[in-house]
Each structure stands twice: as C-alpha cells, then as structure tokens.
Amino acid sequence: MIERQFDPLLCIVKKQIFRSGSGEPLTDPETALQVLKESRLQTVFSIVFPALKKLLLREQPEKYLKYNELFMNELISNANNLSEHNELHRLMEQNDIPYCALKGVASAYYYPDPSLRDMGDVDFLVAEKDFERAKKAVLSAGFTVDHGDDPDSFHTCYKRPPLSIWEQHRSVNGVPGGEIGEKIKAEINRTIETSEIITLDGAVCRIPDAFHHGLIMLLHTASHLTSEGIGLRHLCDWAVFADKLGSSEFRSLFEDKLKSFGLWRFAQILTMVSEKYLGASKKEWAQIPGFTDEQLEAVIVDILSGGNFGRRDMNRYREIKYISNRGERTVDSKNIVLQAFGTMNSKVYADYKFIEKHKLLTPLGWIAEGGRYIGLLITGKRSNKNTSVMLKEAAKRKEIYSNMELFKATPHT
C-alpha cells in the first residue's frame, strides 16, 4: 500500500509534468516540507519545489530560503550541464569523433520544460575504435581521469574543477548475457549512427533517436530497479517519453524489437504505472489483460520505496543476491535461497579467479565473502537489517520483477 507521504508527492508531479489531476493545492506547511524531503530522495526536486514555494514563503520563510537556495543551485547545475554538453559537441566535432550523449540531456529533451529534469554528469557514448582519441580530446579540455582507465572498464570517468564530471561509455548499462543480449548489443551498436542533433535551451548536442533512447532507458531502468532501485525520476523520464509518441508510432518503432528482446511487457507495465499514478494519457498498446491494480500498486510502491539508486533504503543492495543474477539483472523463477547461492557463487568467481578455476574451493570463497561483509558491518560501512524482514522484502520484490518477464522473448503478433 502506498505510504501517506507519497500521495501529495505524486499529485504534485502529476500536475507539473502532465497538467492533470484534481484536488485542492497543498496548504499544510509541514506536509510540504515532508514532500520536499521526499522529492530529493526521488530526484524530482526541480519538479516539486515550484509548486510549493508560495506556501513555504508565506508559512515557513526560513525553510523557503533554504529550499529556494537548493532550487537555484539545481537550476545553475542544469544550465552548466547543458553548457558542458555544448562543449562536448564542439570538442567531438572538432576532432571528427562520432559520439552520442546519453541519459540526462536525452531525457530532458522530452519534458514539457527541460528545467524540470534534474541533471548531473555528462554521459556520452563512443565506439571502441574511437575511444582513445576521444579520451585525448577530453583530457585536452582540462579534465583528468578519475577512474575507469582500463580497457575492460565499462566507462572512463573524468573530472575537472570545480564540478565537471564526464563519463565516456563503451556501451550502455543493463544488457543481459546470452542470445538476447547479443541481439540487444547489435542494436545498441547502432546508437551513434542513428543519433540526432538537437538544440535544448541554446545547447547543441547529439542524442539517441527515439527508438534507441527508449531502449537505453528500459535497459537502465530494469538494471537498477532489480538491484538498488530507481526512484520516481526514472519513471517520470519514461512517462514523458512514451507520452510524446502516438500509439501507432510507438508500436511501429518498438513492438516487434522489444518483444524479441523481452522488454515489451516491461514497457507496457511502466506505461500503465505512469497512466495510473502520474496522469499520462492512456495508451491502448500498453494495456495487459489480467494485470491488476494491485500489481500496478506493487510496482509504484517498489519504485518509491527504493528512491533514486536506493537512496531511501541502502539495505536494498543486500537483497539483490536473492532477486537477480549478478551482473545481468535478469530475474528468473528460482526461489530466493537457490538464487542466493547462485549469486554468491558468481561473486566468489568474480572476486577470486583462482577459485573459479578450482571450483572445489568454492566454500572457501563463501567464508571470505562472509568475512568481508562482517567487516563492513563492524566498520559501519554497511548497516544491518533484520534478516527475516530483508528476506520478506526480497521475496516480494522478486515476485514483482518476475511478473515483468524481463528478457523473455515473446512471439510477434
């Protein structure tokens, strides 16, 4: 069941991004403060604060000053982010390096007002053959490598004082293994060649076309949802994107490929949740016969309970091993105990290559991993949670994600 503090938050987000919903505006300053606190955990602060600033200014002027400063900082950060995307575009063009910006700016493009979408790092995709040239170009712009300077790393992260963070990606997050994963990789490899140049609040940059942006969002969302959590911002990103496309356009772009990737049902579920809780217009292609209101509520509760990348409940990281397959974020039909053993073995083999070659030593790896976890508890780097409660939460989450049938190909109709 949706917790009480989430109701006004959802009402405000609904009105801000889709101008839908009814009811009286929020008048209680204490509730407003709770909603603002929650909006930061869900990374939708820039959506929520404009709707509450008059109330705070009138009823809680000191709190208003605090939150208005945070809001202005977000606006400055977003403006700086767009400026840096402009810089990225010039840098790549000058060096004749094909690229494509990902995530934040690509999602902001679909919002009714781009400033509603809080943005952080500059993420961009470069083909492997151009990776070193792109690295040299970024370093020439005053950046230094922060981490990921390894041919096997997923991305290389750069920093430049005072606050610039750029991430240069080889691929995108969330691609599973196996045959379906290979199909998705082949499609992701077309992202740069099919990308489009856009202008957003004066900034020029290259973003994925509609299909590849939607696919990347689904992969990214599925990966984090089935691990630490995604929060409301990611649902908003999907909601405004899906709402921009007409039903026939969406079907022609997505249905056949997403069915072959095992992501069509996931796209439908995210859209139905967006319709019910964010006020997005109803899409006939998204309706799943027999999918109940209770199941939709379970999804939105799970999204809200985690917060953006698990900020509301960091213990969700502990639940991952009972839910999804390590590194792939796929969710199968194993019970949580068998899932835990499989995930633990995968972690042991990833951390101890010698044991991977001599699997009879696997129990020693379990002991080593257990000792490492106890060390985190003792040092306070990981908080403890009642094991029975954690197992119940893991089982609930696994049931929710199993209903999504992630990466299970379905026949085309």
N, C-alpha and C positions, 0 to 999 in steps of 0.2 A: 504494500500500500504506500502511496506517495506521502512522504512526510509533510507536515503542515507548512514548513518554511519554504517548500518548493512551489506551492501553489501561486503565491504572488510573483515569484520569480518567473514562472512560466507565462503568467498573464502579461507581464511587462514585456518579455521577449517577443511574445506573440504580437503585441500591438506595435512594437518598434520595427520588426522586420517584415511583417505582413499587413500591418494596419487592420488586424482582425481582432475579434473578441469583444466582449461587452463587460459591463460592470463598472462600479464606481472606482475612480482612481484611489490609490493607496493614500490614507490620511494619518496613519499611526506612525510616528517617527521611529519608535523602537523596532517595529516590524521592518520599516525601511532600512534601518541600519543592519538588521539581520540579512535582508535581501542583498544589500551591497556587499556584505562579507561573503555571502554565498556566491555572488556573481564573480568575485575574484577567484574563488576556488574552481569555478567552472570556466574561467577566462572569457566571460561575456560582460565585463565591467563597462566597456565603452558602449554597449547596447543599453545597459540598465541605468547608469547614472543620469543621463539627460532626462529620463522620465521622473527622477526623484529629486532633482536638485532644488526645485522651487520649494518643496516640502521641507527639505533639510535647511535651506536658507532661512525659512520662516520659523521652524521649530527647534532646530539644532545648529545654530550658526557656527559654533566651533567645529562640529563634525563636518559641516558643509565645507569649511576652509580646508580641512584635511583631505576630504574626498575630492574636492574640486582641484586641489593640487595634484592628486593622483591622476585625475582625468586629464588635466593639462599635460602631465608627463606622458600619458598614453598617446595623446594627440601629437606631441613632439616626436615621440618614438616612432609612431606610424609615418609621420611626414619624413623623418630621417630614413626609415626603411624604404620608402618609395624613392627617395633621392639616391639611395645606395643601389637600388635596382636599376635606376637610370645610369649610374656609374658602371654597374656590371655590364649593362647592354653596350655602352660605348667601348668598354675595355675588350669585350669579346669581339665586337665588330672590328675594332682597330687591329686586332690580332688575327682576324679571319678564323675565329674558333666557333663552330656551331655549338649552341647551348640552348637550355630551356629552364626558366625559373619555375620553381615548384611551390606547392603548399600555400603560404600566406597570401602573397600577392595574387596568385591564381584564384584563390577562393574569394578574396576581396572584390575581384572583378565582377562577381555575380551578385553582390549585395546591392540593395537599393541605394545605399550610401556607403562607399568603401570605408569611411571612418568608423563604421560600426564594428568592423572586424579588427580586433587586436592582433598586431603582428609583432614578430620577434626577430628571428635570424633571417638572413638571406640564404635561401636554399636554391641550388641550381644543379642541373644535370649536364654532364659532359661525357661524350663517348670515350671509351678506354684509349683509343688511338690518339685522342687529343688531350688526355688527362694531364700529362706532364707539361705541355705547352700552356694549358690553362693555369696550372699551378704557378708557372713562372710569371705569367701575366698578373695573377693576383698578388704575388709577392712583390712585383714591381710597383704595385699601388700602395705599398706601405704596410702590408699585412705580414704576420709571421704565423708559422704553423703552430697551432695549439695542441692538436692530437690527430691521430689517424694517418700519419705519414708513413704508410705501409702499403705495398701492392695488394695485400689481402684485405685491407680495411674497406668497410662499406662506403665511407666517405672521409674526406680530409677537412678538418675544421681549422679556419683561420681567424685570428683576432687582430684588431687594430685599435689603438687608443683613440678616443676614450671608451667607446661602447660597441664598436662594429664587430659583428660575428657573421662570417660567411661559411657555408658548408657546401663543399663541392662533392656531388654524389656520382658514383659509378652506376648505380641503379636505384630502385626505389624499395622502400620497406614493405615487407609483408608477402613477398612472393613465396608460395609453398614449394616443396620438392615434388618429384615425380613428373609424370607426363603432363598434367595440367599446369604445373609450374613452368615447364618448358614452353608450353603454348603462351602463357602469360608473359614470360621473358621475351619471346619473339615479338609480342605486341608492344611491350614497354620499349623495346629497342627502336621502335618507330616514333617515339615521342618527340624527339628533336626534329626529325624531318617533317613531321606534320604540325609542328608548333606554329603559333600565330603571334604577330607583333601587335601589341595593344598600347594604348595610352590611358593611363589611370592617374587622375589628378595631376596631369602635367608630366608624369614619368613615363618614359617609353621602355618597354621590355618585352621579352618573348615568353609566352606561357603555353602550356599544352592546349591543343584543340579540345573541344567539348568532350569527345569520347575519352581521350587519354587522361584528361583531368578527372573525369568521373571514375575511371578505372583506378587511378592512383589514389583517389580519396577512399574508395572502397577497400583497397588493399591496406592502406594506412589505418583506417578505422577498424577493420577486422583484426589487424595485428595488435593494436593497443587495447581494443575492447576486451579481447580474450586474454589479456595479460593484466596490466595495472589499471586500465580504464581509460576512457576518452573524455568524459565531461561534455557539457552542453555545447561548447563551441563547435565541436566536430559535427554534431547533429545539425546545428544551425547552418554550417557550411554546406552539408548535403541538402538541407531543406531549400535554401535559396537557389542552389544549383538546379535541383530537379524541378523546381517551380518555374524556372526560366524557360524550360523546353516544353513545347507542346507534346501531347501524348503520342501522336504519330511520329514526330521527330525523335522522341526518346526511344520508342520501340525500334525504329529503323536503325538508330545508332547502336543501341545497347543489347536488345533482347537476345539475338542469336549468339553473339560472342559471350555475353555474361552467362548464358545457360551452359555454353561449352566450358566456361571457366568455373562453374559452380558458384556464381556470385549474383545471379538474377534474383533468387529468393531473398538474399541479404539486402539488395537494393530495394526490393518491394517492402520489406519489413521496415527499413529506415524511413521510407517514404510514408508508410502508414502511420508510424510513430510521429512523424513531422506533421501529418494532417491532423492527428488527434490532439497533440499537445502543443504544437507551435502555430497552428492556424494555416498551414499550407493548403492550397486548393486540392480537392480530391482528384486523384488520377485513376482512371479505370484500369490501366495496366498494372497498378500496384496492388490491387485487391487480391488477397489469397483466401479462397473459400475455406471456411473452418478455422481460420486464425482468429482467436477470440480477443475480446477486450482485455481479459485477464493476462493474456500473453503479451499484448502491447504494453500494458502497465508494468509487467515484469521487466521489459526492455528499458523503458524510460527510468524506472527505479534503479536499475543496474547502472545506467549511464550517469544518473545524478549522484548515486552513492559513491562512485569512484572519483568523480571530479576529474579535472584535466590532468591526464597522465598520473592518476592515482593520488592527487593532492589531498583529497578528503580522507583517504584511508590507505596509508602506506603499507598496511599489512596485506593488501591485495596481492602484492608481489609474492607472498608466501603461498597464496592459493593457486598460483599459476601451475605448479607441478601437478596439481590434482585435476587440472582442467584441460590444458592444451599441450601439444607436442613441442618440445623445446626447439626454438629456432624457426619453427614453421607456423606456429599459432593455429594449427589445424586442430579441430575438436572432433574426436571420434566417439564410438559407443562404449569404450572401456569404462568400467566403474572407476571411482576415484582412487581406489587402492592400487589397482593394476596400472592406472595412469601415472601414479606417483612413482612406482617402481621403474616404469619405462623412462620417465623424465629424469629421474635420479641417475639412471644408468647413462643416459645421453650426456648429462652434465659431467659425470665422472670421466667419460671417454673424451669429452671436450677439454677438460682440465688436466687430465693425466694421459698423455698419448701412449706411455708405456703400458698402462692398464688396458687401453683399447686394443693393443696388440696381444695381450695376455689376459683374456677375459676371466680366467680362473681367479684373478686377483681383484675382481670387481668388489667383493665385500670390503677390502682394504680402502677402496675409494669411498665407499659409503661412510666408513669411520672417519676418513679425512674430511669429507664434506660436512659431516655432523660436527666435528671439532671446529671447523671454520665458522659454522653457524652459531655455535655456543660462544665462540669468541666475539662475534658481533653483538650477541645479547649482553655479554658481560661489559663490553666497552660502551654500550648504549647506542651503537650504530644501527641496531635493529630492535624495535620494540616487540615485546612478546604479546601474544593474544591467546586466549583460552583455546586449546586445540579443538575441543568439541564444537565450539562456536565457529571456528575457522573452517572445519570440515563441513559443517552445515551450509555455510556460505558458499564454499567451493562447489558443493553438490547442486545448490540452487543455480549458481552461475553456469555450471556445466550443462544443466538441463536447458537453460535459456539458449545457450550457444549451439547446442545440439539441434535445437529446433530450427536454427538458421541454415543448417546443412551446408556449411562453408566448404567450398572447393569440391563439391559433389556434383559432377556434370549431370544435367537433365536434358531429355530429348527436346529438340526443337518442335514447336507446334506449327 
